[in-house]
Amino acid sequence: MITFDDFKKVEIRAGHIITAEKILDTDKLLKLTVDFNEKDETGNAKPRQIVSGIAAHFPDPAVLVGKTCMFVTNIEPRTIKGHESNGMLLAVSTEDGKFSLLEPNESITPGTLAK
């Protein structure tokens, strides 16, 4: 069990999926490009790459493009099968195979912090 203070450290933000593609030679992994409304030092959009093990639920990853979902955004970067991941997609699944992404309603802007 974690403390409430530990939980408060987790940064959960809405992110808009710009691209989604299968990572070759894997059964589970998708590479997502996600907009969190972040900018680089010149003011240009700076989307993040996120690797997620949800490919079995999305045989056509293109259906993810345009969705706004919830992500942990302050987790340390991790390299998975040679691809750097800069966040973690939040989803739920059941033992009998039900699966759902955590999606806010359409009025939530990318980058919005969960409170």
N, CA, C and O of each residue as an XYZ file, in Angstrom:
460
protein
N       0.841     -1.173      0.000
C       0.000      0.000      0.000
C       0.891      1.243      0.000
O       1.926      1.277      0.665
N       0.469      2.274     -0.764
C       1.240      3.517     -0.771
C       0.524      4.548      0.101
O      -0.671      4.440      0.375
N       1.273      5.521      0.515
C       0.679      6.588      1.325
C      -0.008      7.593      0.411
O       0.228      7.621     -0.796
N      -0.856      8.413      1.008
C      -1.508      9.472      0.246
C      -0.462     10.437     -0.308
O      -0.600     10.922     -1.431
N       0.573     10.717      0.465
C       1.638     11.605     -0.013
C       2.329     11.022     -1.244
O       2.686     11.759     -2.163
N       2.520      9.688     -1.266
C       3.094      9.053     -2.459
C       2.143      9.203     -3.644
O       2.576      9.523     -4.751
N       0.856      8.976     -3.419
C      -0.118      9.088     -4.492
C      -0.153     10.501     -5.077
O      -0.303     10.665     -6.288
N      -0.018     11.512     -4.235
C      -0.043     12.901     -4.700
C       1.104     13.200     -5.660
O       1.036     14.172     -6.412
N       2.152     12.388     -5.648
C       3.294     12.591     -6.540
C       2.990     12.169     -7.982
O       3.676     12.595     -8.912
N       1.969     11.340     -8.166
C       1.637     10.835     -9.503
C       0.917     11.936    -10.288
O      -0.097     12.476     -9.847
N       1.471     12.252    -11.461
C       0.899     13.279    -12.329
C       0.096     12.574    -13.427
O       0.661     11.877    -14.270
N      -1.214     12.762    -13.407
C      -2.094     12.150    -14.401
C      -2.674     13.271    -15.253
O      -3.315     14.192    -14.746
N      -2.433     13.174    -16.572
C      -2.871     14.222    -17.496
C      -3.637     13.626    -18.669
O      -3.434     12.476    -19.058
N      -4.518     14.444    -19.216
C      -5.213     14.081    -20.448
C      -4.253     14.283    -21.618
O      -3.540     15.284    -21.689
N      -4.247     13.320    -22.525
C      -3.411     13.417    -23.714
C      -4.187     13.016    -24.952
O      -4.968     12.065    -24.926
N      -3.968     13.746    -26.041
C      -4.657     13.506    -27.309
C      -3.748     12.675    -28.207
O      -2.635     13.099    -28.516
N      -4.202     11.504    -28.627
C      -3.386     10.605    -29.436
C      -3.363     11.097    -30.884
O      -4.399     11.207    -31.540
N      -2.147     11.392    -31.364
C      -1.947     11.921    -32.716
C      -1.670     10.796    -33.703
O      -2.220     10.787    -34.805
N      -0.817      9.845    -33.314
C      -0.520      8.684    -34.157
C      -0.486      7.437    -33.280
O      -0.239      7.506    -32.076
N      -0.740      6.301    -33.916
C      -0.673      5.005    -33.228
C      -0.240      3.964    -34.248
O      -0.832      3.844    -35.321
N       0.799      3.214    -33.900
C       1.270      2.176    -34.817
C       1.815      0.991    -34.052
O       2.325      1.124    -32.939
N       1.699     -0.166    -34.668
C       2.211     -1.404    -34.076
C       3.732     -1.380    -34.122
O       4.317     -0.922    -35.103
N       4.364     -1.864    -33.083
C       5.815     -2.024    -33.080
C       6.113     -3.395    -33.666
O       5.673     -4.419    -33.144
N       6.863     -3.398    -34.750
C       7.169     -4.637    -35.457
C       7.851     -5.648    -34.547
O       8.565     -5.285    -33.612
N       7.618     -6.909    -34.835
C       8.214     -8.031    -34.107
C       7.753     -8.113    -32.654
O       8.436     -8.708    -31.821
N       6.596     -7.518    -32.344
C       5.994     -7.661    -31.007
C       4.514     -7.987    -31.180
O       3.906     -7.635    -32.191
N       3.950     -8.652    -30.202
C       2.522     -8.957    -30.234
C       1.696     -7.962    -29.430
O       0.501     -7.794    -29.674
N       2.338     -7.308    -28.475
C       1.595     -6.500    -27.509
C       1.769     -4.998    -27.655
O       0.929     -4.240    -27.170
N       2.824     -4.547    -28.303
C       3.203     -3.139    -28.187
C       2.717     -2.240    -29.316
O       2.792     -2.579    -30.497
N       2.212     -1.073    -28.900
C       1.888      0.011    -29.821
C       2.734      1.217    -29.451
O       3.021      1.457    -28.278
N       3.131      1.976    -30.474
C       3.847      3.231    -30.269
C       2.865      4.363    -30.558
O       2.321      4.471    -31.657
N       2.654      5.195    -29.553
C       1.721      6.309    -29.653
C       2.478      7.623    -29.643
O       3.472      7.763    -28.930
N       2.020      8.581    -30.423
C       2.480      9.959    -30.321
C       1.328     10.720    -29.687
O       0.207     10.709    -30.194
N       1.618     11.385    -28.565
C       0.549     11.970    -27.758
C       0.825     13.448    -27.488
O       1.928     13.830    -27.099
N      -0.201     14.263    -27.702
C      -0.129     15.706    -27.446
C      -0.642     15.986    -26.034
O      -1.788     15.684    -25.700
N       0.237     16.571    -25.212
C      -0.141     17.001    -23.866
C      -0.160     18.524    -23.765
O      -0.142     19.084    -22.669
N      -0.198     19.184    -24.922
C      -0.194     20.646    -24.978
C       1.107     21.213    -24.409
O       1.121     22.291    -23.816
N       2.204     20.465    -24.600
C       3.517     20.915    -24.156
C       4.232     21.585    -25.329
O       3.983     21.249    -26.486
N       5.107     22.517    -25.030
C       5.858     23.256    -26.054
C       7.355     23.103    -25.812
O       7.799     22.945    -24.675
N       8.126     23.152    -26.896
C       9.577     23.154    -26.750
C      10.041     24.578    -26.481
O       9.223     25.489    -26.353
N      11.356     24.768    -26.393
C      11.895     26.085    -26.038
C      11.605     27.157    -27.085
O      11.705     28.345    -26.781
N      11.250     26.769    -28.309
C      10.920     27.742    -29.353
C       9.411     27.959    -29.478
O       8.965     28.728    -30.330
N       8.630     27.290    -28.641
C       7.189     27.470    -28.647
C       6.434     26.522    -29.556
O       5.215     26.627    -29.690
N       7.151     25.592    -30.186
C       6.495     24.612    -31.049
C       5.934     23.451    -30.218
O       6.433     23.142    -29.136
N       4.896     22.825    -30.748
C       4.299     21.669    -30.075
C       5.353     20.590    -29.865
O       6.184     20.340    -30.739
N       5.311     19.958    -28.704
C       6.282     18.920    -28.355
C       5.526     17.682    -27.860
O       5.410     17.463    -26.654
N       5.011     16.871    -28.802
C       4.313     15.656    -28.373
C       5.283     14.645    -27.784
O       6.491     14.722    -28.006
N       4.742     13.699    -27.033
C       5.550     12.638    -26.430
C       5.295     11.310    -27.130
O       4.216     11.064    -27.670
N       6.321     10.461    -27.105
C       6.168      9.089    -27.568
C       5.893      8.213    -26.354
O       6.598      8.279    -25.348
N       4.857      7.394    -26.468
C       4.502      6.490    -25.380
C       4.309      5.090    -25.960
O       3.585      4.905    -26.939
N       4.963      4.117    -25.345
C       4.823      2.719    -25.749
C       3.859      2.061    -24.773
O       3.992      2.196    -23.556
N       2.880      1.341    -25.333
C       1.865      0.722    -24.489
C       1.589     -0.704    -24.955
O       1.601     -0.980    -26.154
N       1.345     -1.596    -24.022
C       1.094     -3.008    -24.309
C      -0.362     -3.323    -24.552
O      -0.906     -4.251    -23.954
N      -1.002     -2.562    -25.424
C      -2.444     -2.723    -25.653
C      -2.781     -3.221    -27.059
O      -3.950     -3.204    -27.444
N      -1.799     -3.659    -27.823
C      -2.020     -4.026    -29.228
C      -3.083     -5.110    -29.395
O      -3.811     -5.099    -30.387
N      -3.189     -6.033    -28.462
C      -4.179     -7.107    -28.582
C      -5.606     -6.564    -28.600
O      -6.505     -7.203    -29.146
N      -5.813     -5.409    -28.017
C      -7.144     -4.814    -27.946
C      -7.441     -3.906    -29.128
O      -8.580     -3.481    -29.322
N      -6.406     -3.609    -29.924
C      -6.558     -2.699    -31.048
C      -5.852     -3.255    -32.281
O      -4.767     -2.794    -32.636
N      -6.470     -4.257    -32.944
C      -5.847     -4.830    -34.142
C      -5.573     -3.772    -35.210
O      -4.622     -3.893    -35.981
N      -6.418     -2.727    -35.251
C      -6.180     -1.579    -36.122
C      -5.872     -0.381    -35.230
O      -6.791      0.289    -34.758
N      -4.579     -0.102    -34.991
C      -4.214      0.992    -34.082
C      -4.752      2.353    -34.512
O      -4.851      3.263    -33.688
N      -5.100      2.505    -35.780
C      -5.602      3.794    -36.267
C      -6.869      4.230    -35.541
O      -7.167      5.424    -35.506
N      -7.624      3.295    -34.961
C      -8.842      3.677    -34.242
C      -8.530      4.509    -32.996
O      -9.414      5.168    -32.449
N      -7.282      4.478    -32.553
C      -6.884      5.268    -31.376
C      -6.625      6.737    -31.716
O      -6.716      7.608    -30.850
N      -6.305      7.002    -32.973
C      -5.978      8.373    -33.383
C      -7.201      9.266    -33.172
O      -8.303      8.962    -33.628
N      -6.976     10.364    -32.474
C      -8.045     11.312    -32.181
C      -8.657     11.145    -30.805
O      -9.406     12.013    -30.357
N      -8.358     10.051    -30.127
C      -8.885      9.836    -28.776
C      -8.097     10.659    -27.758
O      -6.892     10.862    -27.908
N      -8.775     11.117    -26.748
C      -8.129     11.739    -25.598
C      -8.257     10.752    -24.448
O      -9.358     10.327    -24.097
N      -7.114     10.394    -23.865
C      -7.069      9.407    -22.788
C      -6.243      9.971    -21.633
O      -5.638     11.037    -21.743
N      -6.232      9.241    -20.544
C      -5.473      9.655    -19.370
C      -4.149      8.901    -19.318
O      -4.088      7.707    -19.610
N      -3.090      9.615    -18.941
C      -1.735      9.093    -18.913
C      -1.028      9.538    -17.641
O      -1.292     10.625    -17.127
N      -0.127      8.697    -17.132
C       0.815      9.131    -16.100
C       1.958      9.794    -16.868
O       2.564      9.179    -17.745
N       2.247     11.053    -16.531
C       3.230     11.807    -17.317
C       4.524     12.118    -16.577
O       5.449     12.675    -17.168
N       4.606     11.774    -15.310
C       5.850     12.057    -14.592
C       6.586     10.782    -14.189
O       7.360     10.782    -13.232
N       6.343      9.712    -14.912
C       7.075      8.470    -14.698
C       8.388      8.573    -15.483
O       8.422      9.177    -16.555
N       9.455      7.992    -14.959
C      10.745      8.101    -15.652
C      10.688      7.419    -17.012
O      10.015      6.401    -17.171
N      11.404      7.987    -18.007
C      11.429      7.361    -19.336
C      11.951      5.932    -19.253
O      12.793      5.599    -18.420
N      11.417      5.098    -20.149
C      11.814      3.694    -20.178
C      11.944      3.266    -21.634
O      11.107      3.621    -22.465
N      12.987      2.508    -21.943
C      13.159      1.996    -23.296
C      12.590      0.589    -23.365
O      12.993     -0.297    -22.611
N      11.644      0.397    -24.284
C      10.960     -0.878    -24.455
C      11.149     -1.312    -25.904
O      10.686     -0.639    -26.825
N      11.829     -2.437    -26.101
C      12.099     -2.962    -27.451
C      12.715     -1.889    -28.355
O      12.389     -1.783    -29.537
N      13.618     -1.098    -27.760
C      14.332     -0.091    -28.533
C      13.596      1.224    -28.735
O      14.093      2.101    -29.442
N      12.423      1.381    -28.132
C      11.624      2.602    -28.273
C      11.469      3.265    -26.915
O      11.019      2.634    -25.959
N      11.839      4.534    -26.828
C      11.708      5.241    -25.559
C      10.246      5.600    -25.306
O       9.553      6.103    -26.191
N       9.796      5.335    -24.091
C       8.440      5.671    -23.675
C       8.515      6.750    -22.611
O       9.252      6.623    -21.634
N       7.739      7.823    -22.809
C       7.759      8.972    -21.911
C       6.397      9.194    -21.255
O       5.864     10.304    -21.259
N       5.848      8.122    -20.693
C       4.569      8.192    -20.017
C       3.941      6.819    -20.001
O       4.496      5.859    -20.535
N       2.761      6.733    -19.375
C       2.062      5.460    -19.279
C       0.575      5.697    -19.488
O      -0.042      6.505    -18.795
N       0.009      4.981    -20.454
C      -1.418      5.039    -20.724
C      -2.177      4.318    -19.614
O      -1.766      3.244    -19.174
N      -3.280      4.904    -19.162
C      -4.098      4.271    -18.129
C      -5.293      3.564    -18.762
O      -6.003      4.139    -19.587
N      -5.504      2.320    -18.367
C      -6.602      1.507    -18.877
C      -6.974      0.499    -17.796
O      -6.240      0.305    -16.827
N      -8.121     -0.133    -17.979
C      -8.549     -1.189    -17.060
C      -8.933     -2.420    -17.871
O      -9.395     -2.319    -19.007
N      -8.730     -3.592    -17.255
C      -9.140     -4.837    -17.901
C      -9.610     -5.806    -16.828
O      -9.238     -5.701    -15.659
N     -10.434     -6.749    -17.254
C     -10.948     -7.754    -16.341
C     -10.401     -9.116    -16.741
O      -9.880     -9.291    -17.842
N     -10.526    -10.069    -15.839
C     -10.041    -11.421    -16.118
C     -10.784    -12.072    -17.274
O     -10.234    -12.947    -17.942
N     -12.033    -11.659    -17.524
C     -12.789    -12.259    -18.628
C     -12.606    -11.508    -19.950
O     -13.357    -11.734    -20.899
N     -11.607    -10.614    -20.016
C     -11.234     -9.993    -21.282
C     -11.827     -8.633    -21.582
O     -11.541     -8.066    -22.636
N     -12.641     -8.092    -20.697
C     -13.163     -6.741    -20.930
C     -12.021     -5.746    -20.777
O     -11.132     -5.933    -19.946
N     -12.049     -4.688    -21.584
C     -10.951     -3.715    -21.603
C     -11.521     -2.334    -21.884
O     -12.441     -2.180    -22.687
N     -10.962     -1.327    -21.211
C     -11.383      0.046    -21.467
C     -10.233      1.001    -21.201
O      -9.529      0.896    -20.196
N     -10.060      1.932    -22.124
C      -9.146      3.048    -21.884
C      -9.831      4.003    -20.923
O     -11.060      4.048    -20.865
N      -9.053      4.765    -20.170
C      -9.636      5.794    -19.306
C      -9.700      7.074    -20.133
O      -8.680      7.709    -20.402
N     -10.914      7.439    -20.530
C     -11.126      8.575    -21.417
C     -11.991      9.627    -20.730
O     -13.096      9.326    -20.278
N     -11.489     10.863    -20.651
C     -12.318     11.938    -20.107
C     -13.371     12.345    -21.151
O     -13.292     11.930    -22.307
N     -14.342     13.146    -20.743
C     -15.307     13.599    -21.747
C     -14.631     14.560    -22.717
O     -13.532     15.049    -22.456
N     -15.288     14.823    -23.822
C     -14.667     15.570    -24.922
C     -14.341     17.023    -24.603
O     -13.631     17.669    -25.374
N     -14.832     17.550    -23.506
C     -14.548     18.954    -23.188
C     -13.199     19.141    -22.489
O     -12.802     20.276    -22.226
N     -12.492     18.059    -22.185
C     -11.216     18.154    -21.476
C     -10.087     18.395    -22.477
O      -9.931     17.641    -23.437
N      -9.311     19.434    -22.252
C      -8.215     19.837    -23.124
C      -6.976     18.990    -22.841
O      -6.682     18.689    -21.684
N      -6.235     18.597    -23.909
C      -4.973     17.891    -23.676
C      -4.068     18.678    -22.727
O      -3.951     19.899    -22.822
N      -3.440     17.955    -21.822
C      -2.560     18.572    -20.837
C      -3.232     18.831    -19.506
O      -2.559     19.127    -18.519
N      -4.559     18.722    -19.465
C      -5.284     18.963    -18.217
C      -4.853     17.949    -17.176
O      -4.823     16.747    -17.438
N      -4.520     18.443    -15.993
C      -4.055     17.626    -14.884
C      -5.235     17.111    -14.071
O      -6.120     17.880    -13.694
N      -5.247     15.797    -13.799
C      -6.284     15.220    -12.938
C      -6.049     15.699    -11.511
O      -4.908     15.805    -11.063
N      -7.118     15.981    -10.816
C      -7.022     16.480     -9.442
C      -7.876     15.642     -8.539
O      -7.936     15.895     -7.336
